[in-house]
């Protein structure tokens, strides 16, 4: 089994490197048995006053609002067309354009349409290139 031999060989080489590095490097300085750390509490005070807490009294029954009184709907004004808004606006007088001399109409060359046969639709894997000679050479 080449894969098992690989892991055994590489693992043993890495383990040997760890032992060699541990032997070569100096040992870390010994730490003090007790580290003196100041554990006094830090108290932060602020001049800002927050609002009082809101207390909900859930022992009281829920107050149901009374039903709204029916509204008296006034009669809607008759609908007017948006065109009525501009009915009284005076239209500007059209400005007469000076007459242009008559020019000969331009000839436009048109191409004749050529009837073409529709392209064949074939469902095969050849259209994706899976059957080319490089892929299926065996």
ChimeraX attribute file (.defattr): number of C-alpha atoms within 10 A of each C-alpha:
attribute: neighborCount
match mode: 1-to-1
recipient: residues
	/A:1	5
	/A:2	7
	/A:3	8
	/A:4	8
	/A:5	10
	/A:6	11
	/A:7	11
	/A:8	11
	/A:9	11
	/A:10	11
	/A:11	12
	/A:12	12
	/A:13	11
	/A:14	11
	/A:15	11
	/A:16	12
	/A:17	12
	/A:18	12
	/A:19	10
	/A:20	11
	/A:21	11
	/A:22	11
	/A:23	10
	/A:24	9
	/A:25	8
	/A:26	8
	/A:27	8
	/A:28	6
	/A:29	6
	/A:30	6
	/A:31	7
	/A:32	7
	/A:33	6
	/A:34	6
	/A:35	7
	/A:36	7
	/A:37	6
	/A:38	6
	/A:39	6
	/A:40	6
	/A:41	6
	/A:42	6
	/A:43	5
	/A:44	5
	/A:45	6
	/A:46	5
	/A:47	5
	/A:48	6
	/A:49	6
	/A:50	6
	/A:51	6
	/A:52	6
	/A:53	6
	/A:54	6
	/A:55	6
	/A:56	7
	/A:57	7
	/A:58	7
	/A:59	6
	/A:60	7
	/A:61	7
	/A:62	7
	/A:63	6
	/A:64	6
	/A:65	6
	/A:66	6
	/A:67	6
	/A:68	6
	/A:69	6
	/A:70	6
	/A:71	6
	/A:72	6
	/A:73	6
	/A:74	6
	/A:75	6
	/A:76	6
	/A:77	6
	/A:78	6
	/A:79	6
	/A:80	8
	/A:81	7
	/A:82	8
	/A:83	7
	/A:84	8
	/A:85	9
	/A:86	9
	/A:87	9
	/A:88	7
	/A:89	7
	/A:90	7
	/A:91	8
	/A:92	6
	/A:93	6
	/A:94	6
	/A:95	6
	/A:96	6
	/A:97	6
	/A:98	6
	/A:99	6
	/A:100	6
	/A:101	6
	/A:102	6
	/A:103	6
	/A:104	6
	/A:105	6
	/A:106	6
	/A:107	6
	/A:108	6
	/A:109	6
	/A:110	6
	/A:111	6
	/A:112	6
	/A:113	6
	/A:114	6
	/A:115	6
	/A:116	6
	/A:117	6
	/A:118	6
	/A:119	6
	/A:120	6
	/A:121	6
	/A:122	8
	/A:123	7
	/A:124	10
	/A:125	9
	/A:126	10
	/A:127	9
	/A:128	8
	/A:129	11
	/A:130	12
	/A:131	13
	/A:132	10
	/A:133	9
	/A:134	9
	/A:135	9
	/A:136	8
	/A:137	7
	/A:138	5
